Amino acid sequence: MKSIGDKQEYKQGREQRGAAAGFLLCALLCGSLGAQTGAGSNVSPANPPAAEPSVAKPHDASFVIGNDDVLAVNVWKEPDISRSIPVRSDGKISLPLVGEVQAAGQTPLALEKEIASKLRNYISEPEVTVIVQQVNSQKFNILGQVARPGAYVIANSPTVLDAIALAGGFRDFAKQKSIYVLRQGPDGESRIPFNYKEVVHGKNMSQNIKLQPRDTIIVP
């Protein structure tokens, strides 16, 4: 039989183990609640809630919109007005509430301001973004002794060699050493020579210039 002292010692041990278990359970519960709170709200003085992101406006101030360019017009929180739309042959686009707007000849930033101005009659402080999705207005021409002469859209900074490849290469009697590029500049038209034979052999590579809008390549 256990003595009275043994019983008291056993009772004290049980009470201590119970207290320890209660403390451990509380710690686990508090830690779990803290983790859930942190994951759910993630708000603290050191980590305040992030502000609503503003719409990015990556504009090239020198780019001028032209006919056939495809524009992405976004009006903040107005999905019925926002859309992807091509510039018509008359240089205009049409939008709900806005009506017709002259797009060709304007920069994206200037067009944003005009659309926003027209929307103020219907929307308080409209935020408008215009991004050129496809550039179809900027073209070069290649004429003469190539398989497919004509106008081509400038994309990915094409060179004279790229243009010849796009046009299907030379015809049989093309004068490959006498090609030239006609370029319109502020002082008038300039003529830039291009010797295909030299370039394909790695000589005078500076001749293989990057094309600009309205350049015309002549292959005699």
GIFEN-V482193 format. One record per run of one state. SS is the DSSP state (alpha for helix, beta for strand, coil for the rest). FROM is the first residue (numbers start at 1). LEN is the number of residues. If there is no record, write none. Layout:
BEGIN
ss-><SS;SS>
from-><FROM;FROM>
len-><LEN;LEN>
END
This chain:
BEGIN
ss-><coil;alpha;coil;beta;coil;beta;coil;beta;coil;beta;coil;beta;coil;beta;coil;alpha;coil;beta;coil;beta;coil;beta;coil;beta;coil;beta;alpha;coil;beta;coil;beta;coil;beta;coil;alpha;coil;alpha;coil;beta;coil;beta;coil>
from-><1;4;42;44;45;47;48;70;76;83;87;92;96;99;103;108;120;128;135;139;145;146;147;150;154;159;160;167;170;171;179;186;188;195;196;201;205;208;210;211;216;220>
len-><3;38;2;1;2;1;22;6;7;4;5;4;3;4;5;12;8;7;4;6;1;1;3;4;5;1;7;3;1;8;7;2;7;1;5;4;3;2;1;5;4;1>
END
